[in-house]
Amino acid sequence: MSNPTIGLALGSGGARGFSHLGVLKVLTENKIPVHLIAGSSMGALVGALYASGQEMKDLYRMALAFKRKYFLDFTVPKMGFIQGDRIKDYIRLFTYQKKIEECKIPVGIVTTNLYTGHKKVFYEGDIAQAIRASISIPGIFVPEEINGELYVDGGVIDRVPVSIAREMGADIVIAVDCAHFTPTTEIHSIYDVMLQSIDIMQDELVKHGEMDTNIMLKPDVTEYSTRAFTNTKQIIEKGEEEATTKLGDIITCIEAWKENKNDSNSK
């Protein structure tokens, strides 16, 4: 019996992106295979850590210990406030200094080319550098230079990279969108202004775009800030809850694919 190639499309979302871990845990515990991962921004970070071979228990421990100070290496603001070398070192350590193509699971890291305005997906090369590019919130992080080009946050151009998972060969795509725009009056700094503006822009892009996904998971993380890494445990649990709720749909989708495939083969 043929089995489908299952791909994850993990979206952007700042601190809310830790809900991806909860989704991965439920899939792992229920033996739903993940054959490939496409990730934007925080989705690229979580997806690449998992794809590099980190165990779920270690990813949970890492997430719960994560603090914003780990990436706050401020610089004189020219193209961004945060230099980003500290987070790059952190990524390199926890991905075992692998190249993207050396990951146990194929991973596509989505970025935005600041010069051309086009999407750029990294499938090989320095994994820490590619993720650093994908999480480079414009105006906050200094853009990442790779081969003479400047790259910023993948979520700017593709918040939930379903199309990339398809291009990578997924028969079934499970998408996770945790970057919902939330109206708020808690805007106190330039950091808040930039992130809220990006959330608004991305929300509009998703509303007017079509996603060729089989299963869409939307963890209910709207009450938590995208900017503060202070409710990580609750955010992860929201990912677990959403994946558990949709588990039946995922299993049904897989079984339906198998039946259709086998029916086609028997004709």
C-alpha positions as CSV (number, residue, x, y, z in Angstrom):
1,M,0.0,0.0,0.0
2,S,1.3,3.4,-1.0
3,N,1.8,6.0,1.7
4,P,1.7,9.8,1.2
5,T,4.6,12.2,1.6
6,I,3.5,14.4,4.4
7,G,4.8,17.9,4.6
8,L,4.5,20.6,7.3
9,A,4.2,24.3,6.5
10,L,5.2,26.2,9.6
11,G,4.3,29.8,9.6
12,S,5.7,33.0,11.2
13,G,4.5,34.3,14.5
14,G,7.3,35.5,16.8
15,A,6.9,34.0,20.3
16,R,3.6,32.5,19.3
17,G,5.6,30.2,16.9
18,F,6.5,28.0,19.9
19,S,3.0,26.5,19.3
20,H,4.6,24.6,16.4
21,L,6.4,22.5,19.0
22,G,3.0,21.4,20.5
23,V,1.9,20.4,17.0
24,L,5.1,18.4,16.4
25,K,4.8,16.7,19.7
26,V,1.2,15.5,19.0
27,L,2.2,14.3,15.5
28,T,5.2,12.4,16.9
29,E,3.3,10.8,19.7
30,N,0.6,9.6,17.3
31,K,3.1,8.3,14.8
32,I,2.1,10.8,12.0
33,P,5.3,10.9,9.9
34,V,6.8,14.2,8.8
35,H,8.7,13.8,5.6
36,L,9.6,17.4,4.9
37,I,9.2,20.9,6.5
38,A,8.8,24.3,4.9
39,G,9.2,27.2,7.4
40,S,9.0,30.9,7.5
41,S,10.5,33.0,10.3
42,M,9.8,31.3,13.6
43,G,8.4,28.3,11.7
44,A,11.8,28.0,10.0
45,L,13.6,28.1,13.4
46,V,11.4,25.5,15.1
47,G,11.2,23.3,11.9
48,A,15.0,23.3,11.4
49,L,15.7,22.5,15.0
50,Y,13.4,19.5,14.7
51,A,14.7,18.5,11.3
52,S,18.3,18.6,12.5
53,G,17.6,15.8,14.9
54,Q,16.6,17.4,18.2
55,E,14.4,15.2,20.5
56,M,11.0,16.6,21.4
57,K,11.8,16.6,25.1
58,D,15.0,18.6,24.5
59,L,13.1,21.1,22.2
60,Y,10.6,21.6,25.0
61,R,13.3,22.2,27.5
62,M,15.1,24.6,25.2
63,A,11.9,26.5,24.5
64,L,10.9,26.9,28.1
65,A,14.4,28.2,28.9
66,F,14.4,30.6,26.0
67,K,14.7,34.3,26.8
68,R,14.6,37.3,24.6
69,K,18.0,38.3,25.9
70,Y,19.5,35.4,23.9
71,F,19.2,37.5,20.7
72,L,19.4,41.0,22.0
73,D,22.9,42.1,20.7
74,F,22.1,45.7,20.0
75,T,24.0,47.7,17.4
76,V,24.1,51.3,16.2
77,P,20.9,51.4,14.2
78,K,21.7,51.7,10.5
79,M,19.7,48.9,9.0
80,G,18.4,47.4,12.3
81,F,18.7,47.5,16.0
82,I,19.8,43.9,16.6
83,Q,22.9,42.6,15.0
84,G,21.8,39.0,15.2
85,D,25.1,37.3,15.7
86,R,24.0,36.0,19.2
87,I,20.9,34.2,17.9
88,K,23.0,32.8,15.0
89,D,25.4,31.3,17.4
90,Y,22.5,29.8,19.4
91,I,21.0,28.3,16.2
92,R,24.3,26.9,15.1
93,L,24.8,25.2,18.5
94,F,21.4,23.6,18.6
95,T,21.4,22.4,15.0
96,Y,24.7,20.6,15.6
97,Q,26.4,23.0,13.1
98,K,24.8,21.1,10.3
99,K,24.2,22.3,6.8
100,I,20.6,22.4,5.7
101,E,21.1,19.5,3.3
102,E,22.5,17.4,6.2
103,C,19.2,17.5,8.2
104,K,17.5,14.2,9.0
105,I,14.3,15.7,7.4
106,P,14.4,17.8,4.3
107,V,13.7,21.4,5.2
108,G,13.1,24.6,3.1
109,I,13.8,27.9,4.9
110,V,11.8,30.8,3.4
111,T,13.4,34.3,3.2
112,T,12.7,37.5,1.4
113,N,15.3,39.0,-0.9
114,L,15.4,42.7,0.1
115,Y,16.9,43.7,-3.2
116,T,14.6,42.0,-5.6
117,G,11.5,41.6,-3.4
118,H,11.3,37.9,-4.4
119,K,11.0,34.9,-2.2
120,K,14.2,32.9,-1.7
121,V,14.0,29.4,-0.3
122,F,17.2,27.8,1.1
123,Y,17.5,24.1,0.8
124,E,21.3,23.9,1.3
125,G,24.1,25.8,2.9
126,D,24.7,27.2,6.4
127,I,21.5,26.5,8.3
128,A,22.2,29.1,11.0
129,Q,22.7,31.8,8.4
130,A,19.5,30.9,6.5
131,I,17.4,30.8,9.7
132,R,18.9,34.1,10.8
133,A,17.8,35.5,7.5
134,S,14.3,34.1,7.8
135,I,13.7,35.6,11.3
136,S,15.1,39.0,10.4
137,I,12.2,41.3,11.2
138,P,12.6,44.4,9.0
139,G,13.9,47.3,11.0
140,I,14.5,45.2,14.1
141,F,17.2,42.8,12.9
142,V,20.0,43.9,10.6
143,P,19.3,42.0,7.3
144,E,21.4,38.9,6.7
145,E,23.9,39.1,3.9
146,I,24.3,35.8,1.9
147,N,26.4,35.7,-1.3
148,G,26.2,39.5,-1.7
149,E,22.4,39.7,-1.3
150,L,20.4,41.0,1.7
151,Y,17.6,38.8,3.2
152,V,14.9,39.6,5.7
153,D,12.0,37.8,7.3
154,G,10.3,35.0,5.2
155,G,7.0,36.0,6.7
156,V,7.1,39.2,4.8
157,I,6.4,37.4,1.6
158,D,5.0,34.0,2.6
159,R,3.6,33.7,6.1
160,V,2.6,30.1,5.9
161,P,4.7,28.4,3.1
162,V,2.2,25.8,1.9
163,S,3.3,26.2,-1.8
164,I,6.9,25.5,-0.8
165,A,5.9,22.3,0.9
166,R,4.1,21.3,-2.3
167,E,7.1,22.1,-4.4
168,M,9.2,20.0,-2.1
169,G,7.0,17.0,-2.9
170,A,4.3,16.8,-0.3
171,D,1.2,14.9,-1.2
172,I,-0.5,16.1,2.0
173,V,0.3,19.4,3.6
174,I,-0.4,20.2,7.2
175,A,-0.1,23.9,7.7
176,V,0.2,25.8,11.0
177,D,-0.7,29.4,11.2
178,C,-0.1,31.1,14.5
179,A,0.5,34.7,13.5
180,H,-3.0,36.1,13.6
181,F,-3.3,39.8,13.9
182,T,-4.7,41.0,17.2
183,P,-6.1,44.5,17.7
184,T,-4.3,46.1,20.7
185,T,-3.5,49.5,22.3
186,E,-0.3,48.1,23.8
187,I,2.0,50.0,21.4
188,H,4.8,51.7,23.3
189,S,8.0,51.4,21.3
190,I,9.3,51.4,17.7
191,Y,9.7,47.6,18.2
192,D,5.9,47.3,18.9
193,V,5.1,49.6,15.9
194,M,7.1,47.5,13.4
195,L,5.9,44.1,14.6
196,Q,2.2,45.2,14.8
197,S,2.5,46.7,11.3
198,I,4.0,43.5,9.9
199,D,1.2,41.4,11.6
200,I,-1.4,43.6,9.9
201,M,0.3,43.3,6.5
202,Q,0.7,39.5,6.8
203,D,-2.9,39.1,7.9
204,E,-4.1,40.9,4.8
205,L,-1.9,38.8,2.6
206,V,-3.4,35.6,4.0
207,K,-6.9,36.8,3.7
208,H,-6.5,37.6,0.0
209,G,-4.4,34.6,-0.8
210,E,-5.3,31.0,-1.4
211,M,-3.5,28.1,0.4
212,D,-3.5,24.7,-1.2
213,T,-3.4,22.9,2.1
214,N,-5.1,19.7,3.2
215,I,-5.2,20.5,6.9
216,M,-4.9,24.0,8.5
217,L,-4.1,24.3,12.2
218,K,-4.6,27.6,13.9
219,P,-3.6,27.4,17.5
220,D,-5.6,29.9,19.6
221,V,-2.6,32.0,20.7
222,T,-4.2,35.4,20.2
223,E,-4.1,36.3,23.9
224,Y,-0.3,36.0,23.9
225,S,2.2,38.5,22.6
226,T,4.3,37.8,19.5
227,R,7.0,40.0,21.1
228,A,7.4,38.7,24.7
229,F,8.8,35.2,25.3
230,T,7.0,34.9,28.7
231,N,4.1,32.5,28.1
232,T,6.0,29.8,26.3
233,K,4.4,26.9,28.2
234,Q,0.9,28.1,27.5
235,I,1.7,28.8,23.8
236,I,3.1,25.2,23.4
237,E,0.0,23.8,25.0
238,K,-2.2,25.7,22.6
239,G,-0.3,24.0,19.7
240,E,-0.9,20.6,21.4
241,E,-4.6,21.3,21.9
242,E,-5.1,22.4,18.2
243,A,-3.2,19.3,16.8
244,T,-5.2,17.0,19.1
245,T,-8.5,18.5,18.0
246,K,-7.5,18.1,14.3
247,L,-5.9,14.7,14.7
248,G,-8.9,12.8,13.5
249,D,-9.0,15.0,10.4
250,I,-5.4,14.4,9.7
251,I,-5.8,10.6,10.0
252,T,-8.9,10.7,7.8
253,C,-7.0,12.7,5.2
254,I,-4.1,10.2,5.1
255,E,-6.5,7.2,4.8
256,A,-8.5,8.9,2.1
257,W,-5.3,9.6,0.1
258,K,-4.3,5.9,0.4
259,E,-7.6,4.7,-0.8
260,N,-7.6,7.1,-3.7
261,K,-4.1,6.1,-4.6
262,N,-4.8,2.4,-4.4
263,D,-8.0,2.8,-6.4
264,S,-6.0,4.6,-9.1
265,N,-3.4,1.9,-9.1
266,S,-5.9,-0.9,-9.5
267,K,-7.5,0.5,-12.6
